[in-house]
């Protein structure tokens, strides 16, 4: 039981470290759009309204964020 708790905390720490390292590869605008779209499942229309930017701008930021995240993991993954 104690080993499970330690393992869970270790996994959580590694996951948080990966997320922070990955997030540093994104611009602030990319982080915001990615978080709203992927983590909070907000529609592109709503993100456009929230940030007061066009839908094509939202799509571009989301595309670049996903590309940067993909490159981040591709560069660090051995799978």
C-alpha positions as CSV (number, residue, x, y, z in Angstrom):
1,X,0.0,0.0,0.0
2,X,2.7,2.5,0.9
3,X,4.6,1.4,-2.2
4,X,1.5,2.2,-4.3
5,X,1.3,5.7,-2.8
6,X,5.0,6.3,-3.5
7,X,4.7,5.1,-7.0
8,X,1.6,7.2,-7.7
9,X,3.4,10.3,-6.3
10,X,6.4,9.5,-8.5
11,X,4.3,9.2,-11.6
12,X,2.4,12.4,-10.8
13,X,5.8,14.2,-10.3
14,X,7.1,12.9,-13.6
15,X,3.9,13.8,-15.4
16,X,3.9,17.3,-14.0
17,X,7.6,17.8,-14.9
18,X,6.9,16.7,-18.5
19,X,3.9,19.0,-18.8
20,X,5.9,22.0,-17.5
21,X,8.8,21.2,-19.9
22,X,6.4,20.8,-22.8
23,X,4.5,24.0,-21.9
24,X,7.7,26.0,-22.0
25,X,8.0,25.0,-25.7
26,X,4.7,26.9,-26.5
27,X,4.1,30.6,-26.7
28,X,1.7,32.0,-24.2
29,X,-1.0,32.3,-26.9
30,X,-0.4,28.6,-27.9
31,X,-0.6,27.5,-24.3
32,X,-3.9,29.3,-23.7
33,X,-5.5,28.0,-26.9
34,X,-4.2,24.5,-26.4
35,X,-5.5,24.4,-22.8
36,X,-8.9,25.8,-23.7
37,X,-9.3,23.4,-26.6
38,X,-7.7,20.2,-25.4
39,X,-8.0,20.3,-21.6
40,X,-11.3,22.2,-21.2
41,X,-12.9,21.1,-24.5
42,X,-14.0,24.6,-25.4
43,X,-15.0,25.0,-29.0
44,X,-12.9,27.0,-31.5
45,X,-15.8,29.5,-31.8
46,X,-15.9,30.0,-28.1
47,X,-12.1,30.4,-27.9
48,X,-12.3,33.0,-30.7
49,X,-14.9,34.9,-28.6
50,X,-13.0,34.6,-25.4
51,X,-9.7,35.7,-26.8
52,X,-11.2,38.2,-29.3
53,X,-9.3,36.7,-32.2
54,X,-10.5,35.2,-35.5
55,X,-11.3,31.5,-35.8
56,X,-8.4,31.1,-38.4
57,X,-6.1,32.6,-35.8
58,X,-7.3,30.1,-33.2
59,X,-6.8,27.2,-35.6
60,X,-3.3,28.4,-36.4
61,X,-2.3,28.7,-32.8
62,X,-3.8,25.3,-32.0
63,X,-2.0,23.7,-35.0
64,X,1.4,25.2,-34.0
65,X,0.8,24.1,-30.4
66,X,0.1,20.5,-31.4
67,X,3.0,20.5,-33.7
68,X,5.4,21.8,-31.0
69,X,4.1,19.3,-28.5
70,X,4.5,16.5,-31.1
71,X,8.0,17.6,-31.8
72,X,8.8,17.8,-28.1
73,X,7.8,14.2,-27.5
74,X,9.3,12.9,-30.7
75,X,12.6,14.4,-29.7
76,X,12.5,12.8,-26.2
77,X,10.8,9.5,-26.9
78,X,12.5,6.3,-27.7
79,X,9.3,4.4,-28.7
